Amino acid sequence: MPSAAKDILAGTAGGIAQASEESNPSNKLRLKVLVGQPFDIVKVRMQTAPRGTYSGMLHCAGGILKNEGPLAFYKGTLSPLMGIGVCVSIQFGALESAKRFIAQRNIANGTGGPDGKRLSGTQLVAAGAFAGLSNGIVSGPVEHIRIRLQIQATGNRIYSGPWDAVKKIYASNGVAGIYKGQVATLWREAIGYGAYFWTYEELMQRHMAKRNIRRDEVSPGYAVLFGAAGGYALWACIYPIDVIKSRMQTDGFSGEARKYKSTVDCVRESHIDHPIPLFSFSPFRSPFANGATFVFFELASRALNKHFPDPI
């Protein structure tokens, strides 16, 4: 079996693990949608509302509960559930392909150890950024549709669901409408996943070197911890960019409804009229999901390599 196919299958396993946490609240590790989705809609509302609308997170959440009811906290849930498996498989497939390419270059240059797989920090960031950019092709429209559903008022719904949103946006604005906010999305994905995978891989490589063990000998518990650390690193880097992405994706498509001419204009206007916070509560809802994603990827990779070893 080709290495790329094994990477995609292992990434799919990681995506299934993350989607399982988001869709099945049957145990503590599967409460992410129950706990995380309300935080996400509050985050989006606070990122995109005019300055002074909310005094804080509790004020925003209280307003949603009072005016739209408890189910409003779960608007747009279906869209990420459908896309998350695809996104994670793309992330890991692209990451591992980039790592193999860099390892081959390392061997040619006599660096990175005998197999070239000891990547430098810069190389890990570059591989992660490539994975993020590849992922952005899918995550951009998925998140755009989710945000459109999250911001619409319960009593004044424009879209009845994800597919209705896709059809209406495409009919009036074409592919460009579906990919609205894509520039900010790609910046966010490149920077965020550069930090995400650098953190995980650096911790993994250091752990392996310290204990003089192979990757398939690392305890799954460490993969969970390293994955959680990667999630925290991602959000520490991307939150301001995520704000710009949300504002671009909730902006009007044309005419008077359109507030921002471009991503740069959004940054400029936001700096003047609607300052961007540097931090949010977003990172604290993701460690279980990121840990599960990495440990399932590692376990699936081990199983696939055992049954379909690479040719010597």
Salt bridges, closest charged atoms under 4 A:
ASP7 OD2 - ARG100 NH1 2.52
GLU22 OE2 - LYS32 NZ 3.14
ASP40 OD1 - LYS43 NZ 3.92
ASP40 OD2 - ARG146 NH1 2.30
ASP40 OD1 - ARG285 NH2 2.90
GLU68 OE2 - ARG45 NH1 2.91
GLU68 OE1 - LYS75 NZ 2.66
GLU96 OE2 - LYS99 NZ 3.19
GLU143 OE1 - ARG146 NH2 3.48
GLU143 OE2 - ARG188 NH2 2.80
GLU143 OE1 - LYS245 NZ 2.88
ASP164 OD2 - LYS168 NZ 3.17
GLU189 OE1 - ARG188 NH2 3.11
GLU201 OE2 - LYS99 NZ 3.10
GLU201 OE2 - ARG215 NH2 3.03
GLU202 OE2 - ARG206 NE 3.00
ASP216 OD1 - ARG214 NE 3.06
GLU217 OE2 - ARG214 NH1 3.26
ASP242 OD2 - LYS43 NZ 2.77
ASP242 OD1 - ARG188 NH1 2.73
ASP265 OD1 - ARG268 NH1 3.09
GLU298 OE2 - ARG215 NH2 2.82
ASP310 OD1 - LYS6 NZ 2.68
